[in-house]
Amino acid sequence: GIGLRTQITALPLSRNYTMSTTNTEANAEAAPSNVPSLAQTHMQGPLEVNGSGKALTKDELEQVKEKLKALKLERGLKEPVRSFMDDTKTKWRFGGPPDYSLTNYLYLQQRTKVHKEGSLEQVVENLVKTWEMERSHKLDYTEHKSVDQKNFRISANGGKIYNNKEANQVGNYNVLLDACPAKLWDKANISWEKSHDMFHTAFAAFPWEVLEVFSPPPKVAFTWRHWGNFTGTFEKNQGNGQLVEMFGFGTATVNSKLQLCDVEIFYNAEEFINVLRGTKKVDEVNQHWAKAASGGGCPFLHKATSSEKNDPKEEQKQKKGYVAA
């Protein structure tokens, strides 16, 4: 489990992380009128390309929950643990704790890595999932227990370094897309609410997984994958159900309570947006990650392609024999 409530007083040095956690069942109460259900608060696209462009109905969601239950029973699987969802005093953005049945079902079905129970990979994965849950659903950032309230910092792709309060004010999308050019992501004119609205209809859910962890606490380095079937629309571009994936690298410094202190994320944000806009095809992106996954080497370094060799901007990188992915 994630171990955010562990009683350890010093950071463990081994890769065997068996820690205590708490978790809650999905909230079954009715969702507020501005969301279809507590299972689709931010991602509200259809599960399949059916032309409706609408979120799952109550009956469809119940079917997903039954499929999730059957999948867990058949394969002996466990759902990810998102801690700190059981505090009755929490100020929830949508009136109650989120229901991750749909996301967990797609995660268990489509993940590419199955990490051992209590492993460092599982701990990191659950920690990030808890952080995402708190940032997306808990209104009061001072109630976020996955982060070090005083020391938390986060940045993406060398962009602005946000402190705890700032990151909560602008939202995860604006933080993670901060380094994009304005023509791709105009963060100066995109609020927390608007940033989430822009992705509302693209996916039914957008699961996340840790691929590999390279170092233990206090500074954890890891690779990750974020994915979803593009069944809905983004900026009026209709998806056809194609699998849209993001791959990246991150580092996270944690304190003795395994709370996030300093987080740096690196990935190709421009490719992700361009695929959703329809200006790039799925098979035109993530090529270096696909090669690495098949045993073809490191996704961060690759030999210059013919097109890159003809690009003046790549001249300096060519001289070193490689270009950054």
Beta strands, then each sheet from edge to edge (+ up, - down):
strand 1: 153-156
strand 2: 162-163
strand 3: 208-213
strand 4: 219-229
strand 5: 233-234
strand 6: 237-238
strand 7: 243-254
strand 8: 260-267
strand 9: 301-302
strand 10: 323-324
sheet 1: 2+ 1- 8- 7+ 4- 3+
sheet 2: 5+ 6-
sheet 3: 9+ 10-
end
